[in-house]
Amino acid sequence: MIDRERMVKEFCELVAIDSPSYSEREMTDRLIAELRGLGFEVREDGAGAKIGGAAGNIYAYLPGELKAEPILFCGHTDTVVPACGKRAVVHEDGRITSAGDTVLGGDDLCAVVEIIEGVRHLIEEGIPHRPVEIVLMAAEEVFGKGAKAYDYEGRPFLSKEAYTLDLADPVGSAALRAPTMIGWTASLKGKAAHAGFAPETGVNAILAASKAVAKLSPGWVGDDTTMNVGTVRGGKANNIVPEECVVTGEVRSLDHAKAYRIIDDIRRTFEEAAGEAELAFDIDEHLIAYDVPESHGVVSRFVRACEKLGLPGRLTYTLGGSDNNILALHGITGIVLSCGMREVHSTNEYTEADDLARGAELVAALLTDEE
């Protein structure tokens, strides 16, 4: 049986460590010591220096007794803000929340403790398992900056299949598809003029931008894509015709080509609305979509493990990104597993002690599956 009490204690201790993106030093040191104590070969890479952070990615390897291919488990060490001064509150019914003024950090500390405890359980009970690789990435919450900086050629993974624990659901679900995510910025430059004396000599950049925004349709674009207008910034004073206006937004789609078709539509809309204003339209491709077929072994193993444990084994998709998007670009086929975190990226974030235990059981079951 998984040591539920120990898991909750460790989870609460990790929650108390401040680890916002780019500031994961203390968390990284704690987890390196933890993994080495379990017998893992551990190293920290140089991603921190590459991305301007305080710590890099943690890689750990443990040999196994089963003659089977190694499996990679992936999580991340950073949390979104408000992330400092976190404190876990354990309620009588097993729910674990923050004190209400910060996030809890279950994204992604639920994953971290489940991976570690799942392996620890196998070691303590002397249960034969596959070779296991663990990677805990830095700065995942800023579009996978740590994972993008990992040295895939110089330090390649042994595993060809991966489970990334980073899905907000009770344990027992897996996302087989995730989106392309593209940020876009439309910068319009008009001409300033005194709004009271000579407005006709100016070119109103906000007006041009508003004409474009009015023609866009934020929200769902079909059942696999979303588009959003996120910010509008411009103007200096009420008596000045605004010279500049910057509009930003994003597109997410499970269909990579469709995401770029929508980006092209947004660009054309701003070009048509710009009039006398100059337009600069820029994009930032954050993540690229992947789609793992249900017939793949990495999925079949998950389904078998869920059946063994009495978990739902629900196969789904997500319009959120994760480090799994980046692993997929480097030849590793993976799916994203739910790890019991709920209402993430908010001060209402919570998890359940039972979910932590079930997540560790699932990790152990995946590592003892010989197929």
N, C-alpha and C positions, 0 to 999 in steps of 0.2 A: 504493500500500500504506500502511496505517496504520503510523505510527511507534510500534511496540510498546515500544521501549526508552524513548522519551520519555514515553509514557503511564505506565509503571511508575514512572519517576522522579518525575513529577508526583504520582501517587497517593501515593507514600511521603512526599513533602513535605507534602501536605495532611493525611495521617494524623497527622503530628507536630504539627498545630495543634489545641489543645484547643478543642472546640466543643460542650460539653453544652448541652442545651436552655436557652434564655434567656441563654446566654453565647457567642454566635456572632460577637462583634465582630471578632476577628482573622481568622476565616475569611471573613467577609463582605468585609472590606477587601481581602483577597488576591484573592477571586474577582471583585470589581468591577474591580480593576486588570487582571486577566487578560482579562476580557471587553472592556473598553475597548481593550486592546492589540490585540484582534482586529478592532476597528472597530465593535463594537456601540454603540448608544446605550443607556446604562445609567442606571438610577435606583434608589435605595433608598427604600422607602416608610416610613410612620410606624408600622408595625405594632409595632415594638419598644416604643415608648412606650405603646401601647395594652395590651400584654400583660405589661408589666413586664420586658421583656427588654433586652439590650444592643444588639440590632441588629434591623433590619426585614427584609422580603422584598426580594430582588434581582429587578428586572425588566430584561430586555435585549432589544433589537430590532435585527435586521440585515436590510436589504432584500435581495431576491433577483432574479436575472435571469430566472427562469422566470415565465411569466404564469399563475400558479396561486395558490390561496389559501394564506395563511400557516399554518404549523403551530406549535403550542405544545409545548415540551418542559418537563417539570416534574421537579424534584428538591428535596432539602432540605439545609440547611446544618448541622443539629444531629445529635448522636449520643446514644445512651443511655449511662448510666453502667455500669461504671467507664470514664470517658472522658478522664481527665487523665493526661498522661505517656505517651500512646500511642506505639508505635514499630512500624513495619512491618518484618517479616523476610521477605526474598525468598529462597525456597529454590531449589535447583538445578533442580528439576522444574517451576518456574514458579509454584508455590503461594505465596501471600502470606498470612502470618498475623500476628497480634500477637505480642508477646513473651510472652504468656500471662497477664499480670496485668491487662489491660484488654481492652475490645472492640477490634476492628481499626478500625471506622468505615467499613467497606465499605458499610454502611447509613448514609448514602447516597452516600458518596464514589465508589463504583463508578459511580453514575449521573452524578455531577458531571463526572468525567474523561471518561466516554464521550460525554456531550453536547458538551463543549468540544472534545475531540479530533476528533469527527465533523465538526463545523463547521470546525475549523482545517484539516483535511484538504481539504475542498472549496475553502476559500480559497486554500490554498497551491498546489493543483493547477489552479486556475482553472476548476473544474467548476461550470457553472450550477446553481443551486439555488433552491428556493422561498424566499420571505421566512420568516424564522424568529424566533419569540419564545421566550425562555427565562425561566422563573420558578423561582428557588431560594428556597423558603419557609423561614422560621425556625420553630423550635419545633414541628416536625411530630410528633415523638415523644410529645408530650403532647396527643394527639387533635387535631392540626392547628390549634393555636392561631394560628400565623402566617397560614395560609391563611384562617382564619375572619376575621382582622382585615384582610385585603386589601381595598382600596377598589374593588370591582367596578363601581360606578356612576361614580365620579369618574375612574378609570383603567381603563376596560374593555379587555379583550384584543381584538386584531384577529382572532385565530384562533377558529374554531368547533369545532376538533378538537384533541385533545391526547394526548400520550403521556407518562405519568408513569412514570419508571424507578424502581421501588421494590418489586420482587418477588424473593424469594429463590429463584432457580433459575438453572441455566446459561442463557446468552443464547439466546433463541429461543422463549420462552413468553410468553403474554399472558393476563391475567385480564380477562374481560369482565364479571364480576359481583363485587360486594363487598358486605359486610353492613351492616345497621343494627347499631350497637353502643350498648347502654344499660347504664349502671352503676346499681345499686340499693343503697339503704341502709335497713336496718330497725333503728330505735332503740327499744328497749324500756326502760321505766322502771317499776320495782317499788317496793318499800319496804325500806329497810335495817332490820336487827334483829340482836341478838346471837345468833349461831348456837348458842351453848352454853346460854344461859339462856332465851331466848324465841323460838326459830325460828318458832313458829306465828304470831307477830305480823308477820312479814315477808312480802314478796312477792318471790320469787326470779326476777329478770329473766333470768338465765342458763338457768334451767329452762324458762321460757316460750320462749326463743329456741331451745333445743335441741329442744323438741317440734316447732317449725316446721321446723328444719333436717332433722330425721329424716324428715319427710314429703316433702322435696324430692328430686329425682333429678338431681343434677349430671351433666353429660356431654352426649352427643349427644341431641338431641330431633329425631328424624327424621334425614335426611341433609343438611339445609341449615341446621341451627341447633345452637348449643351454649348451655348454661347452667352457670354456676359459682358456688359459694359460696367466696369468696376469703379473707375474714378474719372472725374472731370475737374481740371484745374486751369484757371485763367483769370485774367483781369487784375488791375492794381488799385483802382479807385472808381467810384461811381461817376466821376466827371471825366473819365478817360475812355475813349473808344479802345477796347482791349486789343492789344497787338498780338498776344499769344494765347493759345489754348491747347492743352494736352489732354487727350482722352486715352484711357488704357482699358484693356479687357483681356479676356481669354477665350479660347475654344478648347473643348475636350471632346474627343470622339474615339469610339472603339474602332473606327475605320480611319486609318491614317490618311488615305487619299481624300476622304470627305472633309477631314479637318482642314486640309490645305485649300480645298475648294471654297470653304466658308471664309477662310482668311482672305482669299482672292476677292470674294464678294464684298467683304468689309472694306478692303483697300479701294475697290472701284467706287463704293458708296461715298467714301471720303473724297476721292478724286473729283467725283461729279458735284459734290456739295462745296468744294473748296472755293470755287469762284476766283476772285482776285487774290485770295490768300495762298501762300506757299504751303505745300504739304510735304512732310517727311513721314513715311510709314515704315515702322520697324517691327520685326517679330523676334521672339526668343523661343526656340523649340526646347521645352523643358524635358519632355519625356516622349518616348515612342511606344505605340501600342504593341501588345503581344496577344496571342490567342493560342492556348494550349488545348488540343483535342481531348475529349473525354476518354478516348482509347489509349492515351499515353500512359506509360507505366507509373509516372509520378502521380497521376490522378488515381489510377487503380490501387496503388498502395495506400493512398489516403482513404479511399472508400473501404478497403479491407480493414484498416485500422479502426475506422469509425464503427464498422459492424461489430468488430471484436469488443469495443468499449461501450456499445449501445448509444453512440452519438448519431446525430441526424445524417451526417455525410452529405450535406446540401452543397450542390455545385451551382455557382452563381458567377456574376461578374461585378466589377466595380468601376466607377468613374473617378476613383481616387488613384493617385500614383503611389509608387513605392520603389524601394531599391530593386525589387524584382524586375521592373522595367529595364533597369540598367544591366542586371545580370543576363537578361535575355539577349541583349545586344552582343554579349560576349560568349555565346554558345552554350549557356546553361539554361536548361528547361526547368522552369519552376512555377509554382502556384502560391498564392497568398492565403495563409490560413488565419481564421479568426482566433483571437486569443483572449476574448472576454472583456475587452475594453469597450466602454460605452460613452456616448456623448462627449467624444474626444474634441480637443481644441476648444474647450470651454471650462469654466469653473464648476460646471455641473458634472464633470467627468467622474465616472465610477467604475468599479469592477466588483466581482463577487469572489469570495474565497474559494467556493466550489469550482468556479471556472478556472482559477489558477491551478488547482489540483488536476482538473480534467485536462487542461492544456499540457501539463507535465506528463500525464499518462499517455496522451496522444504522441508526444515526442518519443517516449519510450517505446510505444507500439510501432512507430515508423522505423525506429532503429533496430527492432528485433524481427522485422519482416524480411524474410530471406529472398523474396521474389524481386 
